[in-house]
Amino acid sequence: MTTAVVLEPAGRTTVSKRAVERIAARAAREIDGVADGVTVDASVTGDSAVLRMRLPIRYPLPVLRIAEECRTHVISRTGELTGVTVTALDIAIAAMVVESVSAATGSGRRVR
């Protein structure tokens, strides 16, 4: 007697555009030198995504090095957490952020 095995197609998990954008922005902020205010716009089609990112970088850190570290990390981390393959990531440097003396020291005094 033989038994027939019926294979059902596996389920499908869909990740929203907004979730991909938030995860990519969070991944970018994990890089030392990236300031608050990262914005991401994603185009998600099936299992792939194209990202456009506006990246504020702390001054006087090297822009190219920070952007490349960010690109590598965001592509890897976004894929790891969402299962979506990032096929392209365009980065625009949105700002060079200078920390003020009072923010760095925590005091409200200004140097004169």
MOPAC internal coordinates of N, CA, C and O (Angstrom, degrees):
PM7 1SCF
backbone

  N    0.0000 0     0.00 0     0.00 0    0    0    0
  C    1.4333 1     0.00 0     0.00 0    1    0    0
  C    1.5256 1   108.21 1     0.00 0    2    1    0
  O    1.2310 1   120.34 1   -47.47 1    3    2    1
  N    1.3184 1   116.95 1   132.53 1    3    2    1
  C    1.4568 1   120.81 1   178.92 1    5    3    2
  C    1.5217 1   109.25 1  -109.51 1    6    5    3
  O    1.2310 1   122.19 1   -32.14 1    7    6    5
  N    1.3017 1   113.41 1   147.86 1    7    6    5
  C    1.4600 1   119.43 1   179.41 1    9    7    6
  C    1.5137 1   108.57 1  -110.26 1   10    9    7
  O    1.2310 1   120.99 1   -48.90 1   11   10    9
  N    1.3112 1   115.71 1   131.10 1   11   10    9
  C    1.4641 1   120.46 1   178.61 1   13   11   10
  C    1.5238 1   108.77 1   -87.33 1   14   13   11
  O    1.2310 1   120.93 1   -47.62 1   15   14   13
  N    1.3165 1   115.83 1   132.38 1   15   14   13
  C    1.4617 1   121.13 1   177.48 1   17   15   14
  C    1.5187 1   107.54 1  -103.85 1   18   17   15
  O    1.2310 1   120.93 1   -57.01 1   19   18   17
  N    1.3154 1   115.83 1   122.99 1   19   18   17
  C    1.4585 1   120.73 1   179.45 1   21   19   18
  C    1.5268 1   107.89 1  -100.52 1   22   21   19
  O    1.2310 1   120.67 1   -61.87 1   23   22   21
  N    1.3174 1   116.33 1   118.13 1   23   22   21
  C    1.4613 1   120.53 1   178.36 1   25   23   22
  C    1.5180 1   109.06 1   -95.06 1   26   25   23
  O    1.2310 1   121.24 1   -56.28 1   27   26   25
  N    1.2954 1   115.24 1   123.72 1   27   26   25
  C    1.4565 1   119.99 1   176.85 1   29   27   26
  C    1.5208 1   108.11 1   -94.40 1   30   29   27
  O    1.2310 1   120.52 1   -34.22 1   31   30   29
  N    1.3332 1   116.60 1   145.78 1   31   30   29
  C    1.4666 1   117.87 1   178.51 1   33   31   30
  C    1.5311 1   110.68 1   -62.44 1   34   33   31
  O    1.2310 1   121.86 1   -35.26 1   35   34   33
  N    1.3119 1   114.04 1   144.74 1   35   34   33
  C    1.4651 1   119.32 1   179.73 1   37   35   34
  C    1.5237 1   110.14 1   -66.79 1   38   37   35
  O    1.2310 1   120.68 1   -25.47 1   39   38   37
  N    1.3099 1   116.31 1   154.53 1   39   38   37
  C    1.4598 1   120.76 1   177.32 1   41   39   38
  C    1.5189 1   110.84 1   -69.99 1   42   41   39
  O    1.2310 1   121.29 1    -8.43 1   43   42   41
  N    1.3067 1   115.14 1   171.57 1   43   42   41
  C    1.4626 1   120.14 1  -177.47 1   45   43   42
  C    1.5218 1   108.81 1  -128.24 1   46   45   43
  O    1.2310 1   120.49 1   -48.62 1   47   46   45
  N    1.3143 1   116.67 1   131.38 1   47   46   45
  C    1.4562 1   122.19 1   176.68 1   49   47   46
  C    1.5160 1   108.29 1  -103.07 1   50   49   47
  O    1.2310 1   121.01 1   -49.88 1   51   50   49
  N    1.3094 1   115.67 1   130.12 1   51   50   49
  C    1.4706 1   119.54 1   178.49 1   53   51   50
  C    1.5192 1   108.84 1  -112.57 1   54   53   51
  O    1.2310 1   120.84 1   -44.44 1   55   54   53
  N    1.3200 1   116.00 1   135.56 1   55   54   53
  C    1.4566 1   122.04 1   178.45 1   57   55   54
  C    1.5204 1   107.27 1  -109.49 1   58   57   55
  O    1.2310 1   120.84 1   -51.01 1   59   58   57
  N    1.3188 1   116.00 1   128.99 1   59   58   57
  C    1.4664 1   119.94 1  -176.56 1   61   59   58
  C    1.5266 1   111.74 1   -71.50 1   62   61   59
  O    1.2310 1   121.47 1   -22.44 1   63   62   61
  N    1.3093 1   114.80 1   157.56 1   63   62   61
  C    1.4717 1   122.45 1   176.64 1   65   63   62
  C    1.5212 1   110.00 1   -57.23 1   66   65   63
  O    1.2310 1   120.69 1   135.89 1   67   66   65
  N    1.3147 1   116.29 1   -44.11 1   67   66   65
  C    1.4654 1   121.03 1  -178.49 1   69   67   66
  C    1.5305 1   111.62 1   -62.84 1   70   69   67
  O    1.2310 1   120.46 1   139.70 1   71   70   69
  N    1.3351 1   116.72 1   -40.30 1   71   70   69
  C    1.4624 1   120.28 1   178.88 1   73   71   70
  C    1.5225 1   110.87 1   -64.20 1   74   73   71
  O    1.2310 1   120.35 1   137.34 1   75   74   73
  N    1.3339 1   116.94 1   -42.66 1   75   74   73
  C    1.4641 1   120.97 1   178.55 1   77   75   74
  C    1.5304 1   109.67 1   -62.13 1   78   77   75
  O    1.2310 1   120.01 1   137.10 1   79   78   77
  N    1.3259 1   117.59 1   -42.90 1   79   78   77
  C    1.4690 1   121.59 1   179.61 1   81   79   78
  C    1.5242 1   111.25 1   -61.54 1   82   81   79
  O    1.2310 1   120.58 1   134.42 1   83   82   81
  N    1.3223 1   116.49 1   -45.58 1   83   82   81
  C    1.4704 1   119.88 1  -178.71 1   85   83   82
  C    1.5275 1   112.08 1   -66.99 1   86   85   83
  O    1.2310 1   120.54 1   139.00 1   87   86   85
  N    1.3218 1   116.57 1   -41.00 1   87   86   85
  C    1.4633 1   120.04 1  -179.98 1   89   87   86
  C    1.5252 1   110.40 1   -66.22 1   90   89   87
  O    1.2310 1   119.98 1   138.60 1   91   90   89
  N    1.3236 1   117.64 1   -41.40 1   91   90   89
  C    1.4688 1   121.17 1   178.75 1   93   91   90
  C    1.5318 1   110.96 1   -64.69 1   94   93   91
  O    1.2310 1   120.19 1   138.36 1   95   94   93
  N    1.3355 1   117.24 1   -41.64 1   95   94   93
  C    1.4715 1   120.62 1   178.98 1   97   95   94
  C    1.5220 1   110.40 1   -64.30 1   98   97   95
  O    1.2310 1   120.44 1   138.70 1   99   98   97
  N    1.3095 1   116.77 1   -41.30 1   99   98   97
  C    1.4675 1   121.04 1   178.99 1  101   99   98
  C    1.5268 1   110.48 1   -64.66 1  102  101   99
  O    1.2310 1   120.70 1   138.43 1  103  102  101
  N    1.3329 1   116.27 1   -41.57 1  103  102  101
  C    1.4678 1   120.90 1   178.74 1  105  103  102
  C    1.5272 1   110.29 1   -62.34 1  106  105  103
  O    1.2310 1   119.97 1   140.48 1  107  106  105
  N    1.3215 1   117.67 1   -39.52 1  107  106  105
  C    1.4668 1   121.28 1   179.10 1  109  107  106
  C    1.5244 1   110.57 1   -62.69 1  110  109  107
  O    1.2310 1   120.40 1   139.28 1  111  110  109
  N    1.3319 1   116.83 1   -40.72 1  111  110  109
  C    1.4670 1   120.52 1  -179.34 1  113  111  110
  C    1.5241 1   112.68 1   -69.57 1  114  113  111
  O    1.2310 1   119.69 1   167.41 1  115  114  113
  N    1.3327 1   118.19 1   -12.59 1  115  114  113
  C    1.4665 1   121.23 1   176.73 1  117  115  114
  C    1.5350 1   111.82 1   -74.04 1  118  117  115
  O    1.2310 1   120.20 1   167.43 1  119  118  117
  N    1.3219 1   117.22 1   -12.57 1  119  118  117
  C    1.4655 1   121.45 1  -179.00 1  121  119  118
  C    1.5311 1   109.44 1   -87.51 1  122  121  119
  O    1.2310 1   120.60 1   -51.48 1  123  122  121
  N    1.3301 1   116.47 1   128.52 1  123  122  121
  C    1.4665 1   120.49 1   175.89 1  125  123  122
  C    1.5198 1   108.87 1   -61.80 1  126  125  123
  O    1.2310 1   120.69 1   -48.58 1  127  126  125
  N    1.3135 1   116.28 1   131.42 1  127  126  125
  C    1.4528 1   120.63 1   179.41 1  129  127  126
  C    1.5133 1   112.77 1   106.64 1  130  129  127
  O    1.2310 1   120.08 1   164.77 1  131  130  129
  N    1.3338 1   117.45 1   -15.23 1  131  130  129
  C    1.4650 1   120.67 1   176.77 1  133  131  130
  C    1.5278 1   107.52 1   -90.06 1  134  133  131
  O    1.2310 1   120.77 1   -53.82 1  135  134  133
  N    1.3305 1   116.14 1   126.18 1  135  134  133
  C    1.4588 1   121.88 1  -178.77 1  137  135  134
  C    1.5295 1   110.28 1   -86.89 1  138  137  135
  O    1.2310 1   120.91 1   -10.30 1  139  138  137
  N    1.3286 1   115.86 1   169.70 1  139  138  137
  C    1.4636 1   120.99 1   175.49 1  141  139  138
  C    1.5170 1   109.47 1   -65.25 1  142  141  139
  O    1.2310 1   120.78 1   -26.97 1  143  142  141
  N    1.3233 1   116.12 1   153.03 1  143  142  141
  C    1.4549 1   120.55 1   177.05 1  145  143  142
  C    1.5140 1   113.78 1   105.83 1  146  145  143
  O    1.2310 1   120.00 1  -161.06 1  147  146  145
  N    1.3293 1   117.61 1    18.94 1  147  146  145
  C    1.4672 1   121.45 1   176.96 1  149  147  146
  C    1.5268 1   108.20 1   -68.24 1  150  149  147
  O    1.2310 1   120.44 1   -47.36 1  151  150  149
  N    1.3390 1   116.76 1   132.64 1  151  150  149
  C    1.4622 1   119.99 1   174.08 1  153  151  150
  C    1.5264 1   108.68 1  -123.28 1  154  153  151
  O    1.2310 1   121.28 1   -36.57 1  155  154  153
  N    1.3301 1   115.16 1   143.43 1  155  154  153
  C    1.4639 1   121.02 1  -177.38 1  157  155  154
  C    1.5221 1   108.57 1  -133.47 1  158  157  155
  O    1.2310 1   121.22 1   -42.04 1  159  158  157
  N    1.3302 1   115.27 1   137.96 1  159  158  157
  C    1.4524 1   121.78 1   171.82 1  161  159  158
  C    1.5216 1   106.07 1  -119.83 1  162  161  159
  O    1.2310 1   120.57 1   -52.24 1  163  162  161
  N    1.3317 1   116.51 1   127.76 1  163  162  161
  C    1.4640 1   120.89 1  -177.00 1  165  163  162
  C    1.5229 1   111.27 1  -118.16 1  166  165  163
  O    1.2310 1   121.07 1   -35.70 1  167  166  165
  N    1.3060 1   115.56 1   144.30 1  167  166  165
  C    1.4596 1   123.31 1   168.83 1  169  167  166
  C    1.5123 1   105.93 1  -116.68 1  170  169  167
  O    1.2310 1   120.66 1   -70.57 1  171  170  169
  N    1.3353 1   116.35 1   109.43 1  171  170  169
  C    1.4581 1   121.22 1  -176.45 1  173  171  170
  C    1.5205 1   108.98 1  -106.86 1  174  173  171
  O    1.2310 1   121.01 1   -54.28 1  175  174  173
  N    1.3292 1   115.67 1   125.72 1  175  174  173
  C    1.4588 1   122.29 1   177.27 1  177  175  174
  C    1.5170 1   108.11 1  -131.48 1  178  177  175
  O    1.2310 1   120.87 1   -69.66 1  179  178  177
  N    1.3215 1   115.93 1   110.34 1  179  178  177
  C    1.4665 1   119.28 1  -178.37 1  181  179  178
  C    1.5116 1   111.26 1    62.02 1  182  181  179
  O    1.2310 1   120.83 1    58.96 1  183  182  181
  N    1.3267 1   116.01 1  -121.04 1  183  182  181
  C    1.4664 1   121.49 1  -177.96 1  185  183  182
  C    1.5200 1   112.79 1  -101.87 1  186  185  183
  O    1.2310 1   119.82 1  -161.62 1  187  186  185
  N    1.3372 1   117.95 1    18.38 1  187  186  185
  C    1.4623 1   119.62 1   179.54 1  189  187  186
  C    1.5201 1   110.37 1  -132.61 1  190  189  187
  O    1.2310 1   121.53 1   -21.84 1  191  190  189
  N    1.3091 1   114.67 1   158.16 1  191  190  189
  C    1.4654 1   120.78 1  -178.23 1  193  191  190
  C    1.5161 1   110.14 1  -142.83 1  194  193  191
  O    1.2310 1   121.49 1   -32.78 1  195  194  193
  N    1.3284 1   114.75 1   147.22 1  195  194  193
  C    1.4538 1   123.07 1   171.46 1  197  195  194
  C    1.5212 1   105.18 1  -115.34 1  198  197  195
  O    1.2310 1   120.41 1   -51.87 1  199  198  197
  N    1.3402 1   116.82 1   128.13 1  199  198  197
  C    1.4541 1   122.00 1  -177.00 1  201  199  198
  C    1.5162 1   111.17 1  -114.05 1  202  201  199
  O    1.2310 1   120.91 1   -38.12 1  203  202  201
  N    1.3241 1   115.87 1   141.88 1  203  202  201
  C    1.4540 1   123.60 1   170.31 1  205  203  202
  C    1.5266 1   106.65 1  -122.43 1  206  205  203
  O    1.2310 1   120.69 1   -56.43 1  207  206  205
  N    1.3351 1   116.28 1   123.57 1  207  206  205
  C    1.4565 1   121.44 1  -172.08 1  209  207  206
  C    1.5184 1   111.29 1  -124.95 1  210  209  207
  O    1.2310 1   121.01 1   -43.71 1  211  210  209
  N    1.3332 1   115.68 1   136.29 1  211  210  209
  C    1.4706 1   122.10 1   171.58 1  213  211  210
  C    1.5211 1   105.87 1  -106.05 1  214  213  211
  O    1.2310 1   121.39 1   -59.70 1  215  214  213
  N    1.3331 1   114.95 1   120.30 1  215  214  213
  C    1.4504 1   121.68 1  -168.12 1  217  215  214
  C    1.5282 1   111.84 1  -119.49 1  218  217  215
  O    1.2310 1   119.74 1   -64.57 1  219  218  217
  N    1.3274 1   118.10 1   115.43 1  219  218  217
  C    1.4692 1   119.98 1   172.00 1  221  219  218
  C    1.5356 1   109.39 1   -85.97 1  222  221  219
  O    1.2310 1   120.45 1   -47.16 1  223  222  221
  N    1.3013 1   116.74 1   132.84 1  223  222  221
  C    1.4641 1   121.94 1  -177.96 1  225  223  222
  C    1.5248 1   109.32 1  -119.28 1  226  225  223
  O    1.2310 1   121.20 1   -38.84 1  227  226  225
  N    1.3334 1   115.31 1   141.16 1  227  226  225
  C    1.4684 1   119.90 1   179.68 1  229  227  226
  C    1.5232 1   110.14 1   -71.82 1  230  229  227
  O    1.2310 1   121.25 1   -45.67 1  231  230  229
  N    1.3073 1   115.22 1   134.33 1  231  230  229
  C    1.4569 1   122.76 1   177.92 1  233  231  230
  C    1.5152 1   107.50 1   -83.20 1  234  233  231
  O    1.2310 1   117.54 1   -40.05 1  235  234  233
  N    1.2803 1   122.29 1   139.95 1  235  234  233
  C    1.4561 1   133.41 1     6.69 1  237  235  234
  C    1.5252 1   113.26 1  -104.58 1  238  237  235
  O    1.2310 1   119.40 1  -144.63 1  239  238  237
  N    1.3156 1   118.76 1    35.37 1  239  238  237
  C    1.4623 1   121.34 1  -178.03 1  241  239  238
  C    1.5261 1   111.12 1   -67.91 1  242  241  239
  O    1.2310 1   119.90 1   -25.42 1  243  242  241
  N    1.3373 1   117.79 1   154.58 1  243  242  241
  C    1.4712 1   121.60 1  -178.12 1  245  243  242
  C    1.5371 1   111.45 1   -71.01 1  246  245  243
  O    1.2310 1   120.83 1   -63.31 1  247  246  245
  N    1.3083 1   116.03 1   116.69 1  247  246  245
  C    1.4612 1   123.04 1  -174.29 1  249  247  246
  C    1.5256 1   111.80 1   -59.53 1  250  249  247
  O    1.2310 1   119.81 1   130.78 1  251  250  249
  N    1.3042 1   117.97 1   -49.22 1  251  250  249
  C    1.4603 1   121.37 1  -176.43 1  253  251  250
  C    1.5245 1   111.72 1   -61.37 1  254  253  251
  O    1.2310 1   120.04 1   135.82 1  255  254  253
  N    1.3106 1   117.54 1   -44.18 1  255  254  253
  C    1.4679 1   121.02 1  -179.48 1  257  255  254
  C    1.5274 1   111.40 1   -63.48 1  258  257  255
  O    1.2310 1   120.48 1   135.12 1  259  258  257
  N    1.3327 1   116.68 1   -44.88 1  259  258  257
  C    1.4670 1   121.00 1  -179.74 1  261  259  258
  C    1.5281 1   110.10 1   -64.87 1  262  261  259
  O    1.2310 1   120.14 1   136.53 1  263  262  261
  N    1.3252 1   117.34 1   -43.47 1  263  262  261
  C    1.4691 1   121.41 1  -179.31 1  265  263  262
  C    1.5257 1   111.24 1   -63.45 1  266  265  263
  O    1.2310 1   119.70 1   138.39 1  267  266  265
  N    1.3232 1   118.18 1   -41.61 1  267  266  265
  C    1.4648 1   121.22 1   179.94 1  269  267  266
  C    1.5295 1   111.53 1   -68.82 1  270  269  267
  O    1.2310 1   120.28 1   138.75 1  271  270  269
  N    1.3336 1   117.07 1   -41.25 1  271  270  269
  C    1.4688 1   120.27 1   176.26 1  273  271  270
  C    1.5240 1   109.74 1   -61.63 1  274  273  271
  O    1.2310 1   121.03 1   137.96 1  275  274  273
  N    1.3153 1   115.63 1   -42.04 1  275  274  273
  C    1.4537 1   121.78 1   179.88 1  277  275  274
  C    1.5328 1   110.29 1   -63.69 1  278  277  275
  O    1.2310 1   120.04 1   134.16 1  279  278  277
  N    1.3231 1   117.53 1   -45.84 1  279  278  277
  C    1.4680 1   121.81 1  -179.67 1  281  279  278
  C    1.5386 1   110.71 1   -57.58 1  282  281  279
  O    1.2310 1   120.57 1   129.67 1  283  282  281
  N    1.3196 1   116.51 1   -50.33 1  283  282  281
  C    1.4646 1   121.25 1  -179.07 1  285  283  282
  C    1.5259 1   111.24 1   -60.87 1  286  285  283
  O    1.2310 1   120.83 1   133.69 1  287  286  285
  N    1.3253 1   116.01 1   -46.31 1  287  286  285
  C    1.4624 1   121.00 1  -177.05 1  289  287  286
  C    1.5300 1   111.90 1   -67.61 1  290  289  287
  O    1.2310 1   120.08 1   135.87 1  291  290  289
  N    1.3210 1   117.45 1   -44.13 1  291  290  289
  C    1.4716 1   121.09 1  -177.60 1  293  291  290
  C    1.5265 1   110.56 1   -64.53 1  294  293  291
  O    1.2310 1   119.94 1   136.20 1  295  294  293
  N    1.3224 1   117.73 1   -43.80 1  295  294  293
  C    1.4678 1   120.75 1   179.75 1  297  295  294
  C    1.5311 1   109.74 1   -61.52 1  298  297  295
  O    1.2310 1   120.36 1   133.15 1  299  298  297
  N    1.3148 1   116.91 1   -46.85 1  299  298  297
  C    1.4579 1   121.56 1  -178.80 1  301  299  298
  C    1.5280 1   111.65 1   -66.03 1  302  301  299
  O    1.2310 1   120.55 1   129.40 1  303  302  301
  N    1.3154 1   116.55 1   -50.60 1  303  302  301
  C    1.4707 1   121.90 1  -174.44 1  305  303  302
  C    1.5245 1   111.86 1   -67.49 1  306  305  303
  O    1.2310 1   120.22 1   139.24 1  307  306  305
  N    1.3206 1   117.19 1   -40.76 1  307  306  305
  C    1.4635 1   120.54 1   179.62 1  309  307  306
  C    1.5272 1   110.12 1   -64.17 1  310  309  307
  O    1.2310 1   120.58 1   136.86 1  311  310  309
  N    1.3147 1   116.49 1   -43.14 1  311  310  309
  C    1.4578 1   119.95 1   176.95 1  313  311  310
  C    1.5116 1   112.45 1   -63.43 1  314  313  311
  O    1.2310 1   120.87 1   138.71 1  315  314  313
  N    1.3168 1   115.95 1   -41.29 1  315  314  313
  C    1.4650 1   121.93 1  -179.54 1  317  315  314
  C    1.5312 1   111.35 1   -62.92 1  318  317  315
  O    1.2310 1   120.20 1   136.80 1  319  318  317
  N    1.3297 1   117.23 1   -43.20 1  319  318  317
  C    1.4620 1   120.76 1  -174.62 1  321  319  318
  C    1.5236 1   114.26 1   -85.44 1  322  321  319
  O    1.2310 1   119.76 1   156.10 1  323  322  321
  N    1.3278 1   118.07 1   -23.90 1  323  322  321
  C    1.4644 1   120.12 1  -175.63 1  325  323  322
  C    1.5161 1   113.92 1  -112.05 1  326  325  323
  O    1.2310 1   119.78 1   157.88 1  327  326  325
  N    1.3228 1   118.02 1   -22.12 1  327  326  325
  C    1.4533 1   120.87 1  -174.03 1  329  327  326
  C    1.5187 1   112.25 1    80.15 1  330  329  327
  O    1.2310 1   120.45 1  -175.04 1  331  330  329
  N    1.3269 1   116.74 1     4.96 1  331  330  329
  C    1.4622 1   123.06 1   179.52 1  333  331  330
  C    1.5264 1   108.27 1   -95.97 1  334  333  331
  O    1.2310 1   120.19 1   -45.53 1  335  334  333
  N    1.3137 1   117.24 1   134.47 1  335  334  333
  C    1.4577 1   121.60 1   177.95 1  337  335  334
  C    1.5249 1   109.10 1   -86.20 1  338  337  335
  O    1.2310 1   120.66 1   -57.04 1  339  338  337
  N    1.3201 1   116.33 1   122.96 1  339  338  337
  C    1.4600 1   120.78 1   176.61 1  341  339  338
  C    1.5250 1   107.03 1   -84.36 1  342  341  339
  O    1.2310 1   120.93 1   -68.08 1  343  342  341
  N    1.3416 1   115.82 1   111.92 1  343  342  341
  C    1.4620 1   120.51 1  -176.65 1  345  343  342
  C    1.5204 1   112.60 1   -89.40 1  346  345  343
  O    1.2310 1   120.27 1   157.82 1  347  346  345
  N    1.3266 1   117.10 1   -22.18 1  347  346  345
  C    1.4671 1   121.02 1   177.98 1  349  347  346
  C    1.5185 1   108.89 1  -153.92 1  350  349  347
  O    1.2310 1   121.09 1   -35.91 1  351  350  349
  N    1.3239 1   115.53 1   144.09 1  351  350  349
  C    1.4604 1   121.87 1   176.65 1  353  351  350
  C    1.5176 1   107.93 1  -138.70 1  354  353  351
  O    1.2310 1   120.69 1   -70.43 1  355  354  353
  N    1.3270 1   116.29 1   109.57 1  355  354  353
  C    1.4625 1   121.86 1   176.47 1  357  355  354
  C    1.5180 1   107.83 1   -96.16 1  358  357  355
  O    1.2310 1   120.75 1   -51.43 1  359  358  357
  N    1.3317 1   116.18 1   128.57 1  359  358  357
  C    1.4616 1   121.11 1  -179.19 1  361  359  358
  C    1.5142 1   109.10 1  -116.28 1  362  361  359
  O    1.2310 1   121.14 1   -52.37 1  363  362  361
  N    1.3303 1   115.43 1   127.63 1  363  362  361
  C    1.4604 1   122.06 1   171.84 1  365  363  362
  C    1.5227 1   106.78 1  -113.66 1  366  365  363
  O    1.2310 1   120.80 1   -48.86 1  367  366  365
  N    1.3276 1   116.07 1   131.14 1  367  366  365
  C    1.4613 1   119.48 1   177.20 1  369  367  366
  C    1.5191 1   106.99 1   -78.31 1  370  369  367
  O    1.2310 1   120.65 1   -68.21 1  371  370  369
  N    1.3307 1   116.35 1   111.79 1  371  370  369
  C    1.4534 1   122.28 1  -174.02 1  373  371  370
  C    1.5239 1   112.29 1   -81.79 1  374  373  371
  O    1.2310 1   120.45 1   147.47 1  375  374  373
  N    1.3342 1   116.75 1   -32.53 1  375  374  373
  C    1.4619 1   119.63 1  -176.36 1  377  375  374
  C    1.5225 1   109.74 1  -165.83 1  378  377  375
  O    1.2310 1   121.94 1   -24.21 1  379  378  377
  N    1.3133 1   113.88 1   155.79 1  379  378  377
  C    1.4515 1   121.38 1   168.28 1  381  379  378
  C    1.5219 1   104.66 1  -108.19 1  382  381  379
  O    1.2310 1   120.24 1   -65.86 1  383  382  381
  N    1.3126 1   117.15 1   114.14 1  383  382  381
  C    1.4560 1   122.59 1  -171.72 1  385  383  382
  C    1.5245 1   109.53 1   -97.60 1  386  385  383
  O    1.2310 1   121.07 1   -56.59 1  387  386  385
  N    1.3189 1   115.56 1   123.41 1  387  386  385
  C    1.4568 1   121.79 1   177.75 1  389  387  386
  C    1.5155 1   107.86 1  -102.55 1  390  389  387
  O    1.2310 1   120.60 1   -55.19 1  391  390  389
  N    1.3274 1   116.46 1   124.81 1  391  390  389
  C    1.4527 1   119.76 1   176.72 1  393  391  390
  C    1.5215 1   108.53 1   -78.49 1  394  393  391
  O    1.2310 1   121.10 1   -48.41 1  395  394  393
  N    1.3170 1   115.50 1   131.59 1  395  394  393
  C    1.4602 1   119.26 1   179.76 1  397  395  394
  C    1.5270 1   109.33 1   -75.09 1  398  397  395
  O    1.2310 1   120.62 1   -18.59 1  399  398  397
  N    1.3098 1   116.42 1   161.41 1  399  398  397
  C    1.4598 1   121.93 1  -179.85 1  401  399  398
  C    1.5141 1   109.39 1   -63.13 1  402  401  399
  O    1.2310 1   119.64 1   139.51 1  403  402  401
  N    1.3373 1   118.30 1   -40.49 1  403  402  401
  C    1.4560 1   120.72 1  -178.22 1  405  403  402
  C    1.5282 1   111.27 1   -68.43 1  406  405  403
  O    1.2310 1   119.76 1   144.07 1  407  406  405
  N    1.3349 1   118.07 1   -35.93 1  407  406  405
  C    1.4613 1   120.84 1   178.34 1  409  407  406
  C    1.5244 1   110.40 1   -69.12 1  410  409  407
  O    1.2310 1   120.63 1   142.33 1  411  410  409
  N    1.3188 1   116.41 1   -37.67 1  411  410  409
  C    1.4606 1   120.71 1  -178.09 1  413  411  410
  C    1.5249 1   111.53 1   -71.41 1  414  413  411
  O    1.2310 1   119.97 1   142.79 1  415  414  413
  N    1.3324 1   117.66 1   -37.21 1  415  414  413
  C    1.4581 1   120.98 1  -177.81 1  417  415  414
  C    1.5132 1   113.12 1   -95.13 1  418  417  415
  O    1.2310 1   120.35 1   161.35 1  419  418  417
  N    1.3311 1   116.93 1   -18.65 1  419  418  417
  C    1.4484 1   120.56 1   180.00 1  421  419  418
  C    1.5234 1   112.86 1    85.48 1  422  421  419
  O    1.2310 1   119.29 1  -179.25 1  423  422  421
  N    1.3112 1   118.95 1     0.75 1  423  422  421
  C    1.4614 1   120.51 1   178.98 1  425  423  422
  C    1.5046 1   110.24 1   -99.95 1  426  425  423
  O    1.2310 1   120.38 1   -21.01 1  427  426  425
  N    1.2991 1   116.89 1   158.99 1  427  426  425
  C    1.4550 1   121.48 1   179.90 1  429  427  426
  C    1.5140 1   112.57 1   -91.76 1  430  429  427
  O    1.2310 1   119.37 1  -178.36 1  431  430  429
  N    1.3412 1   118.81 1     1.64 1  431  430  429
  C    1.4665 1   121.86 1  -177.74 1  433  431  430
  C    1.5156 1   111.16 1   -76.86 1  434  433  431
  O    1.2310 1   121.54 1   -33.82 1  435  434  433
  N    1.3109 1   114.66 1   146.18 1  435  434  433
  C    1.4665 1   120.54 1   175.49 1  437  435  434
  C    1.5238 1   108.90 1  -107.82 1  438  437  435
  O    1.2310 1   120.82 1   -32.78 1  439  438  437
  N    1.2873 1   116.04 1   147.22 1  439  438  437
  C    1.4534 1   121.05 1   177.59 1  441  439  438
  C    1.5115 1   107.94 1   -82.34 1  442  441  439
  O    1.2310 1   120.48 1   -47.99 1  443  442  441
  N    1.3383 1   116.68 1   132.01 1  443  442  441
  C    1.4627 1   120.60 1   179.18 1  445  443  442
  C    1.4848 1   110.69 1  -116.73 1  446  445  443
  O    1.2310 1   120.10 1   180.00 1  447  446  445

